Amino acid sequence: MQVSELFSQDRVAVGCHLSGKAEALGALSKLLAGEPGPPAQEIEDALGERERLASTGVGSGVAIPHGRVPGLETVRVAVMTCPEGVEFGSVDGEPVRILVGILAPQRRPSEHLKVLARVSRMLREQGTRAELIASQDPVELIALLRTAAS
């Protein structure tokens, strides 16, 4: 599966105003929830558990919260932009403006890691990050993500 196929308009939120990491993880969990699959609280617990190990704020205004959960058949990806930034405990101490949540089936760890690596690589480009942050429309954001992923 191509990572570009994982982006969908119903799992995108642009221009978010979030008070901190906990609120960001909760909002991302709601975007990742859906049938079939686990409820938002279970997703939030999985993302929070991973976050307690080390911040998924990878720097340059990007965080990639991720986790694996039982009861999921395929990898899910959700994207949020927060132009004002949100404190996330990132490795570089900078606020996060792009959050990409990755949720994977418990029994498919290699697929989880492949998607994580591809998303991380895609967001290394400063120009790509700037375009994503500036986007005001979920349809536009998805188009930008799909272009960056190809």
Order of alpha helices (4+ residues) and beta strands (2+ residues): beta-alpha-alpha-beta-beta-beta-beta-beta-alpha-alpha-alpha
